[in-house]
Every structure is written in C-alpha cells, then in structure tokens.
Amino acid sequence: QRRLQLEESGAAAVGGEAAGRGEGTAGDEAVAGDAAERSCLTASADAELSAKLCRRQDINEGAAQPRRAAVFNPYTEFKEFSRRQIKDMERMFRLYDSGRDGYIDLMELKLMMEKLGAPQTHLGLKNMIKEVDEDFDGKLSFREFLLIFHKAAAGELEEDSGLLTLAKLSEIDVSIEGVKGAKNFFEAKVQALSSASKFEAEIKAEQDERKREEEERKHRRAAFRELKSAFTQ
C-alpha cells in the first residue's frame, strides 16, 4: 500500500509538471502570435514608416523611450551653400519670423511673399508650406526654409511653384542661379516677376468676384425693400 501511494504521488507530480510546461508553451505561442500579428500589420510599409508606426504605438501604450533631439547643423547638412549664403538665409528667416518662435507660419509667409512682390492666395501659401513641411506642423522651421533653396538649386521645384518664386525673388538669388553672369540673373528676375503677376491676377479676380457678389446682394435687398413697401401701402 505504501509503495502504491508513492507511485501514485510520483505520477501526479509528473502530470503537474507536464501541465505547467503546456501552459508555458501556450503562453509563449500567444506572445509569438501577438508579435507576428504586429509584424504583419507593418510588413507592407517600408522600414521608415514601420519604425514610425511602431513608435507611435509605443507612445500610445506609454512604453516609448525618450529620444535625444538631434542637433541640426546647416553647414554640414547643406554643404552646397557657403557659410555666407547660409548666414544670409538665416538673416532673412529671422526677419520674417515676427513671432520669434523659430518658425515662419502661414501669416508670416503671406507677409514675406507680399514684401517680395509676389502675393499668394491662401491655398497657394498652404501648398508652399506643404512642399517642404517634413514634420507636418503647418509651418516652416529654419531647416525647412533652407530646403526651399536646396530644392530650387537642384531643380526639384515646378516652374509655377510659389517656393521657386520665393527663392528667385529673395536676396540669395545668386546662390541658386550660380555665377553665370548678370544676364542670367536678371532673366531669372523677369521670369519670377511674370510668374508673380499670375498670382496677382488670381487675387484681383477673387476680389472682383467678391465685389460683384456684394453688389448683387445690395440690389436684391433694395428690391425686397421696395416690394415690401408696396405691399404695406
């Protein structure tokens, strides 16, 4: 009887260990399944987008590690420009950063384009920011401002782009056009001004349309008042 009791207790212990191993295996499989599911969600995206999605998920879950802010050095990142040219761009950026917050927002960009003689529509200003707005905050940092001149010099901007007009009409035109003589420089000025006149025509057309609608409203109100007075008499 004692031997049978010992054998039964030993068998029970072995069964418990096996069950424990089974639960551990099931838990590992569940964790592996979650990891595989998360991997599948981002498998179709490229590496950069996948990393951003994973970090966003970590932020939402409160598990994100703080990042060290990368120090932006314009002289090493934009080597195609001389130090003097970058200083000129920085001076221009600070001139129109009226809020002194290190950014040029929509209204400050509007003022800049008006000062340069190439006023833009509200939609045009938003499209200008969108072309270089890498962090999607709706305004231009100094790095994004330098990207305007970088893209202009590399020929990456369309001819009707407001950013190309900004680059050509600014005081740093020579860095974009290169030292090809005064003739090319002034030709670029004329081309930029003709492009700017198109935007001025659009703005004038919008103003004329608003005036016409206002006149029609006045006429309708006057006609209504006359009709009302006729009925009251």
C-alpha positions in Angstrom: 0.0 0.0 0.0 2.8 2.4 0.8 4.5 1.5 -2.5 1.3 2.2 -4.4 0.8 5.5 -2.6 4.4 6.6 -3.5 3.9 5.6 -7.2 0.6 7.5 -7.3 2.1 10.7 -5.8 5.0 10.5 -8.2 2.7 10.1 -11.2 0.7 13.2 -10.0 3.9 15.3 -9.7 4.9 14.3 -13.3 1.5 15.2 -14.6 1.6 18.6 -12.9 5.0 19.4 -14.4 3.7 18.4 -17.9 0.7 20.7 -17.4 2.9 23.5 -16.4 5.1 23.1 -19.4 2.0 23.0 -21.6 0.7 26.3 -20.1 4.1 27.9 -20.6 4.2 26.7 -24.2 0.7 28.1 -24.8 1.7 31.4 -23.3 4.9 31.6 -25.5 2.8 30.8 -28.5 0.3 33.6 -27.6 3.2 36.1 -27.3 4.7 34.9 -30.5 1.3 35.2 -32.2 0.9 38.8 -31.0 4.4 39.6 -32.3 3.6 38.0 -35.6 0.4 39.9 -35.9 2.1 43.2 -35.2 4.8 42.3 -37.7 2.2 41.6 -40.3 0.5 45.0 -39.8 3.6 46.8 -40.8 5.0 44.3 -43.3 3.6 46.2 -46.2 5.1 49.6 -45.2 8.7 50.5 -45.8 11.3 50.4 -42.9 11.0 54.1 -42.1 7.2 54.1 -41.9 7.2 50.9 -40.0 9.5 52.4 -37.4 7.3 55.5 -37.1 4.2 53.3 -36.7 5.8 51.2 -34.0 7.0 54.2 -32.1 3.5 55.8 -32.3 2.1 52.5 -30.9 4.6 52.6 -28.1 3.7 56.2 -27.3 0.0 55.3 -27.2 0.8 52.4 -24.8 3.1 54.6 -22.7 6.1 52.4 -23.4 8.1 54.8 -25.6 11.7 55.7 -24.6 12.6 59.4 -24.7 14.6 60.4 -27.7 17.6 62.8 -27.7 17.0 65.7 -30.0 19.3 65.7 -33.0 21.4 68.8 -33.3 20.8 70.5 -36.7 24.0 71.9 -38.3 23.1 73.7 -41.5 26.8 74.0 -42.5 27.3 70.2 -42.6 23.8 69.2 -43.9 23.7 71.9 -46.7 27.3 71.7 -48.0 26.3 73.1 -51.4 25.9 76.6 -49.8 28.7 78.7 -48.4 28.7 79.9 -44.8 27.9 83.4 -46.0 24.9 82.2 -48.1 23.5 80.3 -45.1 24.0 83.4 -42.9 22.1 85.4 -45.4 19.3 82.8 -45.4 19.2 82.8 -41.6 19.0 86.6 -41.6 16.1 86.5 -44.0 14.4 83.8 -41.9 14.7 85.8 -38.7 13.5 89.0 -40.5 10.1 87.4 -41.2 9.9 85.3 -38.0 8.0 88.1 -36.4 6.8 85.8 -33.6 10.4 85.0 -32.6 9.4 81.4 -32.1 11.9 79.8 -34.6 9.1 79.2 -37.2 7.5 81.0 -40.1 3.8 80.4 -40.0 1.2 80.9 -42.7 0.6 84.6 -41.9 4.3 85.4 -41.7 4.8 83.6 -45.1 2.0 85.7 -46.5 3.8 88.9 -45.4 7.1 87.6 -46.8 5.6 87.0 -50.3 3.9 90.4 -50.3 7.1 92.1 -49.4 8.9 90.2 -52.2 6.2 91.5 -54.6 4.6 88.1 -55.2 1.5 87.8 -53.1 -0.1 84.4 -52.9 -3.6 83.1 -52.3 -4.4 81.3 -49.0 -4.4 78.0 -50.8 -1.2 78.8 -52.5 0.5 79.6 -49.2 -0.7 76.3 -47.7 0.7 74.4 -50.7 4.1 76.2 -50.4 4.4 75.1 -46.8 3.3 71.6 -47.7 6.1 71.1 -50.2 8.8 71.3 -47.5 6.9 70.6 -44.3 8.6 67.4 -43.2 7.1 67.3 -39.7 3.6 68.2 -40.8 3.2 71.0 -38.3 1.9 73.5 -40.8 4.8 76.0 -40.5 8.4 76.3 -41.7 11.4 75.7 -39.4 14.8 77.1 -40.4 15.8 73.7 -41.8 12.7 73.5 -43.9 13.4 77.1 -45.1 16.8 76.0 -46.3 15.2 73.1 -48.1 13.4 75.7 -50.3 16.8 76.9 -51.7 18.2 73.4 -51.7 15.3 72.1 -53.9 15.4 75.3 -56.1 19.2 74.8 -56.7 18.6 71.1 -57.5 15.8 71.9 -59.9 13.2 69.9 -57.8 10.6 72.7 -57.9 8.0 73.2 -60.6 8.1 76.4 -62.6 4.8 77.6 -61.2 5.7 76.7 -57.6 5.4 79.6 -55.1 8.6 78.3 -53.4 10.6 78.8 -56.7 9.3 82.3 -56.9 10.3 82.9 -53.3 13.8 81.6 -53.9 14.3 83.7 -57.1 13.0 86.9 -55.6 14.9 86.7 -52.3 18.3 88.3 -51.8 20.0 84.9 -52.2 19.2 84.5 -55.9 22.9 84.3 -57.0 23.4 81.2 -54.9 20.7 79.5 -56.9 21.4 80.8 -60.3 25.1 80.3 -59.9 27.8 82.8 -61.1 26.7 82.7 -64.7 26.8 86.5 -65.3 24.3 89.3 -64.7 22.3 88.5 -67.8 21.1 85.1 -66.4 20.4 86.7 -63.1 18.2 89.4 -64.4 16.4 87.0 -66.8 15.6 84.9 -63.7 14.2 88.0 -62.0 12.0 88.8 -65.0 10.7 85.2 -65.2 9.9 85.2 -61.4 8.1 88.6 -61.7 6.0 87.3 -64.6 5.1 84.2 -62.6 4.2 86.5 -59.7 1.9 88.6 -61.9 -0.2 85.5 -62.5 -0.9 85.2 -58.7 -1.7 88.9 -58.5 -4.2 88.4 -61.3 -5.8 85.5 -59.4 -6.1 87.6 -56.3 -7.6 90.5 -58.3 -10.1 88.1 -59.9 -11.2 86.9 -56.4 -11.6 90.5 -55.2 -13.7 91.4 -58.3 -15.8 88.4 -57.7 -16.5 89.3 -54.1 -17.3 92.9 -55.1 -19.8 91.6 -57.8 -21.5 89.3 -55.2 -21.8 92.2 -52.8 -23.4 94.4 -55.4 -25.9 91.7 -56.3 -26.8 91.3 -52.6 -27.3 95.0 -52.3 -29.6 95.0 -55.4 -31.6 92.1 -54.0 -32.0 93.8 -50.6 -33.1 97.0 -52.3 -35.7 95.2 -54.5 -37.0 93.4 -51.5 -37.5 96.6 -49.5 -39.3 98.2 -52.5 -41.6 95.1 -52.8 -42.3 95.2 -49.0 -43.1 98.9 -49.0 -45.5 98.3 -51.9 -47.4 95.6 -50.0 -47.6 97.7 -46.8 -49.2 100.6 -48.7 
